[in-house]
Amino acid sequence: MSTNVEEREAFQREQRLIRRWDVIIALLLVFDIGLIAWDWMYLAQ
């Protein structure tokens, strides 16, 4: 019985880590796109 609870807690911890990585990747993508857009604006002038 106790092992089942531990497994569920471990699963929730993993899900939290995965969600955090999703946020980090999303932020990196936004940052990357912003840099590319800024480069294009700079080159266009």
N, C-alpha and C positions, 0 to 999 in steps of 0.2 A: 504493500500500500504506500509506504513512504517513498519507495523508488519511483512510483508513478508521479507523485507530486514533484520530486526532484527533476524528473525528465521534463515535466511541463514547465518548471521554472527555467531550466536550461534552454528549452525551446523559445520561451519568451525573451530570454536574454539574447539569443541568436537573432531573433526577429528585430529586436531593438538595434543591434549592431548593423544588421542589413539596412534598416531604415536610415540609420545615420550615414552609411556609405552612399545610399541613394541621394541624400541631401548634399553630401560633399561633391558627388559626381555632377549633380545638377548645378551647383554653384560654380564648379570648374567650367562646365559647358557655357554657362551664361558669361563668365569672365572671358573665355576664349572667343565667343561670338562678339562680345563687346570690343575686344582688342582687334579682331579682324575688321569690324565695322569702322573702328577708329582709324585703322591703317588705310582703308579705302577712302575715307573722308580726307585724310591727310594727303594721299596720293592724288586725289581728284583736284585739289587746289593748285 
